[in-house]
Amino acid sequence: MQLPTNPFKNMLIKREPMWGCWAGFATGYAAEIIANTGFDWLLIDGEHAPNTVPTILAQLQAVAPYSSAPVVRSVNHDPALIKQLLDIGTQTLMVPMVESAEQAAALVRATRYPPHGIRGVGGGLVRATRWDGVDDYLNKAHESLCLIVQVESPNGVEQAEAIAATDGVDAVFIGPADLSVGMGYPGNPGHPDVQSAIQKVIKTVHAAGKPVGILAPLEEDARRYQALGCQFIAVGIDISLLRQGALATLARYKELPSQPTTRTY
């Protein structure tokens, strides 16, 4: 069996816009519903959603028949957890809060087998090898992997050039919510200072020849970030879509208290 291709990585190479959705319900059933709608990619969130390795595996299996490419976000930089996520078949990994080239390089090593990294060998135990069915997986695994690092803090912004230049980092994803909090503007990623920092990261990462992504559920934000050069943009969050749809439906039949609006993302 040949090494499975990575559809997300292939789409990045084409330099075309990629519209995504956050999958936060932590179930294969909900992830499959979103995958069936036609988003280019899905973020299976292991950081803020109540996910575990088994629930992430179930979602990878559920979305496998569809064209939506799964991206898995780890909860942290733990190489042992990264090893497990790769072993269950994660091909595109997003890691939060990367603030230096040293951290980025450590993450690259966590995704590579020796002598280029520290990933442990699972062999026939793991889904990634199709239980030893993939020919020469140990030497070819890196070809199908895509590492996305998140820049979402003032330190990360300052170190964006070095982070993006790190060999093995395939793309950078900006986190507006954490960045706005870190800069002293909680809940206000639209603040001019935050927007200036975002634009700086986009230009810096482009200069390094790497693609940039961002989370932007509001259309005006998404269009602006696309115009600035973001290639892969998450324009929906499944939990928010459910809540908004439920409120809109209920509002047709009864008067509801005014709902707060947020531009946190």
MIRO-690648 format. One record per residue (C-alpha): x, y, z; residue in three letters; residue number from 1. Coordinates in Angstrom, 3 decimals, always signed. Example, Ala and Ser with C-alpha at 12.3 -4.5 7.8 and 13.67 -1.06 7.14 Angstrom:
REM MIRO-690648
((+12.300; -4.500; +7.800); "ALA"; 1)
((+13.670; -1.060; +7.140); "SER"; 2)
***
This chain:
REM MIRO-690648
((+0.000; +0.000; +0.000); "MET"; 1)
((+1.267; +3.464; -0.886); "GLN"; 2)
((+1.521; +6.280; +1.661); "LEU"; 3)
((-1.881; +8.041; +1.827); "PRO"; 4)
((-1.763; +11.526; +0.348); "THR"; 5)
((-2.536; +14.568; +2.481); "ASN"; 6)
((-5.345; +16.533; +0.805); "PRO"; 7)
((-4.839; +19.588; +3.034); "PHE"; 8)
((-1.151; +19.803; +2.152); "LYS"; 9)
((-1.982; +19.395; -1.528); "ASN"; 10)
((-4.514; +22.239; -1.350); "MET"; 11)
((-1.945; +24.494; +0.303); "LEU"; 12)
((+0.414; +23.954; -2.602); "ILE"; 13)
((-2.243; +25.143; -5.068); "LYS"; 14)
((-2.399; +28.527; -3.293); "ARG"; 15)
((-6.184; +28.658; -3.622); "GLU"; 16)
((-8.551; +29.891; -0.855); "PRO"; 17)
((-9.527; +27.159; +1.586); "MET"; 18)
((-12.652; +27.683; +3.691); "TRP"; 19)
((-12.847; +25.723; +6.917); "GLY"; 20)
((-14.974; +25.026; +9.963); "CYS"; 21)
((-14.087; +24.423; +13.618); "TRP"; 22)
((-15.360; +21.051; +14.835); "ALA"; 23)
((-15.902; +21.379; +18.566); "GLY"; 24)
((-18.573; +18.843; +19.472); "PHE"; 25)
((-15.978; +16.104; +20.024); "ALA"; 26)
((-18.052; +13.413; +18.331); "THR"; 27)
((-17.681; +11.607; +15.044); "GLY"; 28)
((-21.380; +12.035; +14.303); "TYR"; 29)
((-21.261; +15.830; +14.427); "ALA"; 30)
((-17.940; +15.975; +12.558); "ALA"; 31)
((-19.390; +13.850; +9.776); "GLU"; 32)
((-22.377; +16.178; +9.412); "ILE"; 33)
((-20.050; +19.149; +8.903); "ILE"; 34)
((-17.772; +17.186; +6.563); "ALA"; 35)
((-20.819; +16.349; +4.444); "ASN"; 36)
((-21.538; +20.049; +3.784); "THR"; 37)
((-18.473; +20.730; +1.664); "GLY"; 38)
((-16.041; +22.757; +3.775); "PHE"; 39)
((-12.522; +22.443; +2.383); "ASP"; 40)
((-11.103; +21.593; +5.800); "TRP"; 41)
((-12.185; +20.892; +9.363); "LEU"; 42)
((-10.346; +21.686; +12.569); "LEU"; 43)
((-10.795; +18.881; +15.080); "ILE"; 44)
((-10.037; +20.831; +18.219); "ASP"; 45)
((-8.048; +19.050; +20.897); "GLY"; 46)
((-7.225; +22.253; +22.770); "GLU"; 47)
((-10.542; +23.766; +23.825); "HIS"; 48)
((-13.076; +21.067; +22.905); "ALA"; 49)
((-13.562; +18.106; +25.294); "PRO"; 50)
((-11.560; +15.739; +23.095); "ASN"; 51)
((-9.321; +12.803; +23.887); "THR"; 52)
((-7.197; +10.666; +21.588); "VAL"; 53)
((-10.043; +8.128; +21.121); "PRO"; 54)
((-12.623; +10.828; +20.286); "THR"; 55)
((-10.225; +12.423; +17.789); "ILE"; 56)
((-9.688; +9.006; +16.217); "LEU"; 57)
((-13.453; +8.554; +15.883); "ALA"; 58)
((-13.716; +11.895; +14.091); "GLN"; 59)
((-10.860; +11.107; +11.721); "LEU"; 60)
((-12.605; +7.869; +10.831); "GLN"; 61)
((-15.973; +9.609; +10.418); "ALA"; 62)
((-14.750; +12.269; +8.001); "VAL"; 63)
((-12.419; +10.007; +6.004); "ALA"; 64)
((-14.918; +9.348; +3.166); "PRO"; 65)
((-15.494; +13.057; +2.542); "TYR"; 66)
((-13.558; +15.746; +0.716); "SER"; 67)
((-13.178; +17.954; +3.821); "SER"; 68)
((-9.567; +17.594; +4.951); "ALA"; 69)
((-9.164; +17.100; +8.714); "PRO"; 70)
((-6.721; +19.191; +10.724); "VAL"; 71)
((-6.125; +18.145; +14.341); "VAL"; 72)
((-5.152; +20.703; +16.974); "ARG"; 73)
((-3.214; +19.364; +19.940); "SER"; 74)
((-3.768; +20.681; +23.432); "VAL"; 75)
((-0.087; +21.571; +23.881); "ASN"; 76)
((+3.463; +20.829; +22.718); "HIS"; 77)
((+3.783; +17.464; +24.481); "ASP"; 78)
((+5.751; +15.167; +22.117); "PRO"; 79)
((+4.159; +12.082; +23.662); "ALA"; 80)
((+0.682; +13.362; +22.800); "LEU"; 81)
((+1.843; +14.426; +19.332); "ILE"; 82)
((+3.135; +10.896; +18.799); "LYS"; 83)
((-0.282; +9.480; +19.670); "GLN"; 84)
((-2.085; +11.929; +17.380); "LEU"; 85)
((+0.182; +11.028; +14.477); "LEU"; 86)
((-0.162; +7.319; +15.195); "ASP"; 87)
((-3.966; +7.446; +14.947); "ILE"; 88)
((-3.646; +8.928; +11.479); "GLY"; 89)
((-3.402; +12.682; +11.905); "THR"; 90)
((-1.690; +14.024; +8.800); "GLN"; 91)
((-2.130; +17.754; +9.420); "THR"; 92)
((-1.300; +18.876; +12.942); "LEU"; 93)
((-1.901; +22.347; +14.377); "MET"; 94)
((-0.099; +23.298; +17.587); "VAL"; 95)
((-1.121; +26.311; +19.693); "PRO"; 96)
((+0.938; +29.115; +21.219); "MET"; 97)
((+4.273; +28.827; +19.438); "VAL"; 98)
((+6.514; +31.700; +20.497); "GLU"; 99)
((+9.999; +30.913; +19.225); "SER"; 100)
((+11.961; +29.148; +16.522); "ALA"; 101)
((+13.242; +26.773; +19.214); "GLU"; 102)
((+9.698; +25.694; +20.053); "GLN"; 103)
((+8.885; +25.319; +16.369); "ALA"; 104)
((+11.971; +23.186; +15.781); "ALA"; 105)
((+11.081; +20.980; +18.761); "ALA"; 106)
((+7.638; +20.410; +17.264); "LEU"; 107)
((+9.175; +19.426; +13.950); "VAL"; 108)
((+11.361; +16.896; +15.757); "ARG"; 109)
((+8.291; +15.498; +17.518); "ALA"; 110)
((+6.793; +14.663; +14.122); "THR"; 111)
((+9.916; +13.015; +12.661); "ARG"; 112)
((+11.487; +9.637; +13.233); "TYR"; 113)
((+15.165; +9.381; +14.225); "PRO"; 114)
((+17.692; +10.528; +13.174); "PRO"; 115)
((+15.687; +13.634; +12.217); "HIS"; 116)
((+13.433; +13.650; +15.272); "GLY"; 117)
((+12.182; +11.819; +18.336); "ILE"; 118)
((+8.909; +10.216; +17.213); "ARG"; 119)
((+8.614; +6.698; +18.556); "GLY"; 120)
((+7.916; +3.781; +16.237); "VAL"; 121)
((+4.509; +2.130; +16.595); "GLY"; 122)
((+4.777; -0.101; +13.538); "GLY"; 123)
((+1.893; -2.509; +13.128); "GLY"; 124)
((+0.074; -1.129; +16.177); "LEU"; 125)
((-0.916; +2.164; +14.576); "VAL"; 126)
((-3.486; +3.394; +12.076); "ARG"; 127)
((-1.005; +5.764; +10.421); "ALA"; 128)
((+0.901; +2.800; +8.958); "THR"; 129)
((-2.381; +1.063; +8.137); "ARG"; 130)
((-1.127; -1.533; +10.588); "TRP"; 131)
((+2.107; -2.078; +8.677); "ASP"; 132)
((+0.321; -1.993; +5.352); "GLY"; 133)
((+2.036; +1.188; +4.104); "VAL"; 134)
((+5.226; +0.456; +2.216); "ASP"; 135)
((+8.342; +2.051; +3.758); "ASP"; 136)
((+6.321; +4.253; +6.141); "TYR"; 137)
((+9.264; +5.071; +8.415); "LEU"; 138)
((+11.198; +6.726; +5.590); "ASN"; 139)
((+8.220; +8.342; +3.859); "LYS"; 140)
((+5.963; +9.481; +6.731); "ALA"; 141)
((+7.184; +13.091; +6.661); "HIS"; 142)
((+6.050; +13.433; +3.043); "GLU"; 143)
((+2.385; +13.250; +4.044); "SER"; 144)
((+2.634; +15.307; +7.243); "LEU"; 145)
((+1.777; +18.995; +7.477); "CYS"; 146)
((+2.736; +21.010; +10.566); "LEU"; 147)
((+0.870; +24.242; +11.287); "ILE"; 148)
((+2.086; +26.373; +14.187); "VAL"; 149)
((-0.064; +29.016; +15.829); "GLN"; 150)
((+1.167; +32.549; +16.393); "VAL"; 151)
((-1.198; +34.042; +18.950); "GLU"; 152)
((+0.808; +36.103; +21.428); "SER"; 153)
((+2.912; +39.267; +21.364); "PRO"; 154)
((+6.043; +37.121; +21.733); "ASN"; 155)
((+4.935; +35.013; +18.797); "GLY"; 156)
((+4.404; +38.111; +16.676); "VAL"; 157)
((+7.904; +39.333; +17.457); "GLU"; 158)
((+9.380; +35.948; +16.615); "GLN"; 159)
((+7.184; +35.256; +13.571); "ALA"; 160)
((+10.038; +35.577; +11.081); "GLU"; 161)
((+12.174; +32.960; +12.828); "ALA"; 162)
((+9.198; +30.695; +13.456); "ILE"; 163)
((+8.084; +30.766; +9.822); "ALA"; 164)
((+11.643; +30.174; +8.598); "ALA"; 165)
((+11.954; +26.965; +10.624); "THR"; 166)
((+12.494; +24.001; +8.334); "ASP"; 167)
((+9.589; +21.588; +8.681); "GLY"; 168)
((+6.987; +24.224; +9.537); "VAL"; 169)
((+4.508; +24.126; +6.659); "ASP"; 170)
((+2.177; +26.978; +7.613); "ALA"; 171)
((+1.345; +29.513; +10.305); "VAL"; 172)
((-2.101; +30.048; +11.810); "PHE"; 173)
((-2.938; +33.295; +13.583); "ILE"; 174)
((-5.125; +33.212; +16.701); "GLY"; 175)
((-6.887; +36.601; +16.974); "PRO"; 176)
((-8.614; +35.865; +20.285); "ALA"; 177)
((-5.514; +34.977; +22.300); "ASP"; 178)
((-3.520; +37.670; +20.556); "LEU"; 179)
((-6.026; +40.362; +21.494); "SER"; 180)
((-6.005; +39.223; +25.126); "VAL"; 181)
((-2.221; +39.109; +25.212); "GLY"; 182)
((-2.018; +42.624; +23.813); "MET"; 183)
((-4.399; +43.990; +26.437); "GLY"; 184)
((-7.560; +44.180; +24.315); "TYR"; 185)
((-9.640; +41.196; +25.480); "PRO"; 186)
((-12.558; +40.450; +23.205); "GLY"; 187)
((-11.464; +43.096; +20.727); "ASN"; 188)
((-9.325; +41.569; +17.954); "PRO"; 189)
((-10.529; +44.406; +15.732); "GLY"; 190)
((-8.503; +46.943; +17.719); "HIS"; 191)
((-6.072; +48.763; +15.397); "PRO"; 192)
((-3.046; +47.538; +17.351); "ASP"; 193)
((-4.171; +43.910; +17.084); "VAL"; 194)
((-4.977; +44.290; +13.409); "GLN"; 195)
((-1.567; +45.825; +12.836); "SER"; 196)
((+0.068; +42.836; +14.539); "ALA"; 197)
((-1.964; +40.418; +12.412); "ILE"; 198)
((-0.939; +42.188; +9.227); "GLN"; 199)
((+2.684; +42.106; +10.355); "LYS"; 200)
((+2.528; +38.340; +10.845); "VAL"; 201)
((+0.885; +37.788; +7.459); "ILE"; 202)
((+3.566; +39.806; +5.653); "LYS"; 203)
((+6.378; +38.183; +7.606); "THR"; 204)
((+5.186; +34.635; +6.984); "VAL"; 205)
((+4.614; +35.345; +3.296); "HIS"; 206)
((+8.154; +36.662; +3.057); "ALA"; 207)
((+9.307; +33.264; +4.349); "ALA"; 208)
((+7.321; +31.584; +1.576); "GLY"; 209)
((+4.812; +29.946; +3.905); "LYS"; 210)
((+0.981; +30.097; +3.807); "PRO"; 211)
((-1.062; +31.774; +6.529); "VAL"; 212)
((-4.395; +30.830; +8.087); "GLY"; 213)
((-6.761; +32.447; +10.566); "ILE"; 214)
((-10.093; +31.980; +12.353); "LEU"; 215)
((-12.732; +34.484; +11.209); "ALA"; 216)
((-16.399; +33.463; +11.610); "PRO"; 217)
((-17.647; +36.950; +10.642); "LEU"; 218)
((-17.737; +37.373; +6.878); "GLU"; 219)
((-16.351; +40.896; +6.878); "GLU"; 220)
((-13.354; +39.703; +8.881); "ASP"; 221)
((-12.842; +36.671; +6.648); "ALA"; 222)
((-12.954; +38.768; +3.473); "ARG"; 223)
((-10.501; +41.267; +4.922); "ARG"; 224)
((-8.050; +38.582; +5.995); "TYR"; 225)
((-8.331; +36.911; +2.605); "GLN"; 226)
((-7.505; +40.224; +0.923); "ALA"; 227)
((-4.496; +40.571; +3.224); "LEU"; 228)
((-3.200; +37.198; +2.094); "GLY"; 229)
((-4.613; +34.495; +4.377); "CYS"; 230)
((-5.109; +31.308; +2.388); "GLN"; 231)
((-6.916; +28.952; +4.772); "PHE"; 232)
((-9.624; +30.604; +6.835); "ILE"; 233)
((-12.036; +28.995; +9.282); "ALA"; 234)
((-15.331; +30.776; +8.644); "VAL"; 235)
((-17.536; +28.731; +10.953); "GLY"; 236)
((-17.614; +27.040; +14.342); "ILE"; 237)
((-20.054; +24.151; +14.535); "ASP"; 238)
((-21.133; +24.921; +18.101); "ILE"; 239)
((-21.783; +28.570; +17.258); "SER"; 240)
((-23.677; +27.586; +14.115); "LEU"; 241)
((-25.969; +25.335; +16.146); "LEU"; 242)
((-26.600; +27.992; +18.776); "ARG"; 243)
((-27.217; +30.734; +16.240); "GLN"; 244)
((-29.532; +28.526; +14.231); "GLY"; 245)
((-31.470; +27.500; +17.328); "ALA"; 246)
((-31.893; +31.098; +18.474); "LEU"; 247)
((-32.978; +32.242; +15.017); "ALA"; 248)
((-35.577; +29.484; +14.834); "THR"; 249)
((-36.934; +30.146; +18.305); "LEU"; 250)
((-37.099; +33.900; +17.664); "ALA"; 251)
((-39.737; +33.265; +15.003); "ARG"; 252)
((-42.130; +32.024; +17.666); "TYR"; 253)
((-41.316; +33.853; +20.900); "LYS"; 254)
((-39.634; +36.993; +22.100); "GLU"; 255)
((-36.122; +36.344; +23.341); "LEU"; 256)
((-33.807; +38.439; +25.481); "PRO"; 257)
((-31.240; +40.325; +23.458); "SER"; 258)
((-28.187; +38.203; +22.788); "GLN"; 259)
((-24.643; +39.545; +23.173); "PRO"; 260)
((-22.620; +39.718; +20.011); "THR"; 261)
((-18.937; +38.969; +20.001); "THR"; 262)
((-16.008; +39.680; +17.717); "ARG"; 263)
((-13.650; +37.675; +19.897); "THR"; 264)
((-12.505; +35.606; +16.951); "TYR"; 265)
***
